[in-house]
Amino acid sequence: MLIIGAGFAGLAALAGFDGTGVKVTLVDRHNYTTFQPLLYQVATAGLDAGDVAFSARQLVRHRPWAEFTTGEVVGIDWSRKEALLSDGRALAFDFLILAAGAVTNYFGVSGAEENSLAIYTLEDALEVRARLYSQLEAADSNPTDGALTFVVVGGGATGVEMAGALAELLHASLERDYPHLRPSFARVLLVERQDGLLGAFDESLGRYTVKELSRRGVEVRLGESVKEIRPGEVQLGSGEVVKACLIVWGAGVAASPLGAKIDAELTRAGRIVVADDLRFGGRPDAFAVGDIAAAPMAPGGEIAPQLAQPAIQAGAHAAKQILRLIEGKETEAFHYRDKGTMATIGRHAAVAQLNWGIDLRGAPAWIAWLALHLVTLLGMRNRLAVLVNWAWRYLSWWRGPRLIVGAETGRSAAPTRAQE
Ligand SMILES: Cc1cc2nc3c(=O)[nH]c(=O)nc-3n(C[C@H](O)[C@H](O)[C@H](O)COP(=O)(O)OP(=O)(O)OC[C@H]3O[C@@H](n4cnc5c(N)ncnc54)[C@H](O)[C@@H]3O)c2cc1C
């Protein structure tokens, strides 16, 4: 039994084999699993990288029937039933659960990949943090009005959370840590192509989000597209060119390119087409789950969104179906149970669209958001670390690790001020 990907879907699948005696191999290109919903807090120095990642070795330590290996899967030999790794190894399987997630989608916008920073992986988040603090350091030694313009592209949950956190960070840091800078030197611009924010939520929650972000100093540009990104500047669809010291791309995700390398049928968005029971390609032994798959929420129903809950539920479902097949039983169709969606804006402000038509906003949604993220984090150490960090930050406005490390990746999201 092989699981490719130690994200939300892969780990839910792994847990599905607890106590069953089935031998499982888990492979991931990283030796850790990442809690993506809190990456923006790493990027804005609210949390440390280790708080939102969990060692994959630790996941199998108390599961003697499971083993983990670090490796990049580059293909599958279906005739030999082996997953092929980039280092030349091959991992044999009788059943396969493919849970390789998604990648950043730049929607073909010219220069976006080269000249903006995404926050999809832990490396991305650390790079944003390093770049952000490099810009603050440079501006402090040469303060100029308007030098600190931050552009966030995409008004979904990722863009909203990033813009809100940036506004909060600048408000807290500029006054306390950088004596030569004033809040008026900084500008956070959130650009969204649609006419509202948080398109997946009820319209009234989107309007509330615009109001709250604006109140916190974020300039929200709705109905505005990004035409091109060049080093240190964004060209908007309206023709306006915005000079920016940091450009964060949070406009969307595309399914992992692995789907295109393994002889699978793909949707237009690149997700693997799966049957009602989540198997794909007409194969009796291969399941695709999470962001990489286009799983119907119920037979004949709409495709589940690329979010944590559908990934977790689909991973658990695939494991259950494999156990049924081992017992000689028929598989069952996947039925997604929508538990709601949430996004946070900043201190005391969040939106939550829960089951049974209940919408929350403001402080109650914020508290619900904090509690949910705390309980869904992996590992007691991480939960405690995040709880302490949040409590301390709430009381003191203190920010976490503001370290500039390992920022030189060669990408030119913006020229540093020294280069300008
Ligand atoms: C910044 C951000 C914020 C988000 N916020 C929320 C939120 O608030 N609420 C919510 O519900 N959802 C949120 N999401 C979406 C949610 O994180 C994803 O839907 C979820 O992680 C999907 O789970 P998955 O298991 O399919 O993929 P992932 O969790 O991405 O896991 C995929 C795993 O596969 C590994 N992998 C990929 N390719 C290979 C390969 N070729 N070989 C080996 N390993 C490979 C990766 O390293 C990764 O560990 C957010 C996503 C991002 C990026």
PDBQT file of the ligand as one rigid body, heavy atoms in Angstrom, charges set to zero:
ROOT
HETATM    1  C1  LIG A 501      -1.589  29.602   1.773  1.00  0.00    +0.000 C 
HETATM    2  C2  LIG A 501      -2.728  28.624   1.835  1.00  0.00    +0.000 A 
HETATM    3  C3  LIG A 501      -3.755  28.802   2.753  1.00  0.00    +0.000 A 
HETATM    4  C4  LIG A 501      -4.807  27.895   2.820  1.00  0.00    +0.000 A 
HETATM    5  N1  LIG A 501      -5.799  28.100   3.741  1.00  0.00    +0.000 NA
HETATM    6  C5  LIG A 501      -6.801  27.206   3.846  1.00  0.00    +0.000 A 
HETATM    7  C6  LIG A 501      -7.808  27.373   4.836  1.00  0.00    +0.000 A 
HETATM    8  O1  LIG A 501      -7.797  28.340   5.604  1.00  0.00    +0.000 OA
HETATM    9  N2  LIG A 501      -8.794  26.419   4.914  1.00  0.00    +0.000 N 
HETATM   10  C7  LIG A 501      -8.809  25.343   4.068  1.00  0.00    +0.000 A 
HETATM   11  O2  LIG A 501      -9.712  24.503   4.187  1.00  0.00    +0.000 OA
HETATM   12  N3  LIG A 501      -7.879  25.168   3.126  1.00  0.00    +0.000 NA
HETATM   13  C8  LIG A 501      -6.871  26.066   2.995  1.00  0.00    +0.000 A 
HETATM   14  N4  LIG A 501      -5.917  25.887   2.033  1.00  0.00    +0.000 N 
HETATM   15  C9  LIG A 501      -6.022  24.753   1.123  1.00  0.00    +0.000 C 
HETATM   16  C10 LIG A 501      -5.557  23.457   1.776  1.00  0.00    +0.000 C 
HETATM   17  O3  LIG A 501      -4.314  23.672   2.415  1.00  0.00    +0.000 OA
HETATM   18  C11 LIG A 501      -5.440  22.394   0.691  1.00  0.00    +0.000 C 
HETATM   19  O4  LIG A 501      -6.703  22.236   0.096  1.00  0.00    +0.000 OA
HETATM   20  C12 LIG A 501      -4.979  21.068   1.269  1.00  0.00    +0.000 C 
HETATM   21  O5  LIG A 501      -3.659  21.194   1.762  1.00  0.00    +0.000 OA
HETATM   22  C13 LIG A 501      -5.039  19.964   0.228  1.00  0.00    +0.000 C 
HETATM   23  O6  LIG A 501      -4.565  18.785   0.788  1.00  0.00    +0.000 OA
HETATM   24  P1  LIG A 501      -3.761  17.738  -0.108  1.00  0.00    +0.000 P 
HETATM   25  O7  LIG A 501      -3.402  16.618   0.793  1.00  0.00    +0.000 OA
HETATM   26  O8  LIG A 501      -4.505  17.451  -1.352  1.00  0.00    +0.000 OA
HETATM   27  O9  LIG A 501      -2.452  18.519  -0.569  1.00  0.00    +0.000 OA
HETATM   28  P2  LIG A 501      -1.242  19.097   0.338  1.00  0.00    +0.000 P 
HETATM   29  O10 LIG A 501      -1.685  19.335   1.733  1.00  0.00    +0.000 OA
HETATM   30  O11 LIG A 501      -0.680  20.224  -0.442  1.00  0.00    +0.000 OA
HETATM   31  O12 LIG A 501      -0.232  17.881   0.333  1.00  0.00    +0.000 OA
HETATM   32  C14 LIG A 501       0.406  17.419  -0.807  1.00  0.00    +0.000 C 
HETATM   33  C15 LIG A 501       1.712  16.781  -0.403  1.00  0.00    +0.000 C 
HETATM   34  O13 LIG A 501       2.246  16.105  -1.517  1.00  0.00    +0.000 OA
HETATM   35  C16 LIG A 501       3.635  16.333  -1.594  1.00  0.00    +0.000 C 
HETATM   36  N5  LIG A 501       4.024  16.192  -2.992  1.00  0.00    +0.000 N 
HETATM   37  C17 LIG A 501       3.605  16.935  -4.035  1.00  0.00    +0.000 A 
HETATM   38  N6  LIG A 501       4.109  16.473  -5.167  1.00  0.00    +0.000 NA
HETATM   39  C18 LIG A 501       4.891  15.414  -4.841  1.00  0.00    +0.000 A 
HETATM   40  C19 LIG A 501       5.697  14.524  -5.607  1.00  0.00    +0.000 A 
HETATM   41  N7  LIG A 501       5.807  14.621  -6.918  1.00  0.00    +0.000 N 
HETATM   42  N8  LIG A 501       6.371  13.556  -4.940  1.00  0.00    +0.000 NA
HETATM   43  C20 LIG A 501       6.283  13.450  -3.592  1.00  0.00    +0.000 A 
HETATM   44  N9  LIG A 501       5.526  14.262  -2.830  1.00  0.00    +0.000 NA
HETATM   45  C21 LIG A 501       4.837  15.230  -3.454  1.00  0.00    +0.000 A 
HETATM   46  C22 LIG A 501       3.812  17.751  -1.052  1.00  0.00    +0.000 C 
HETATM   47  O14 LIG A 501       5.113  17.963  -0.562  1.00  0.00    +0.000 OA
HETATM   48  C23 LIG A 501       2.750  17.797   0.044  1.00  0.00    +0.000 C 
HETATM   49  O15 LIG A 501       3.274  17.419   1.298  1.00  0.00    +0.000 OA
HETATM   50  C24 LIG A 501      -4.842  26.784   1.946  1.00  0.00    +0.000 A 
HETATM   51  C25 LIG A 501      -3.811  26.592   1.027  1.00  0.00    +0.000 A 
HETATM   52  C26 LIG A 501      -2.756  27.495   0.968  1.00  0.00    +0.000 A 
HETATM   53  C27 LIG A 501      -1.651  27.278  -0.026  1.00  0.00    +0.000 C 
ENDROOT
TORSDOF 0
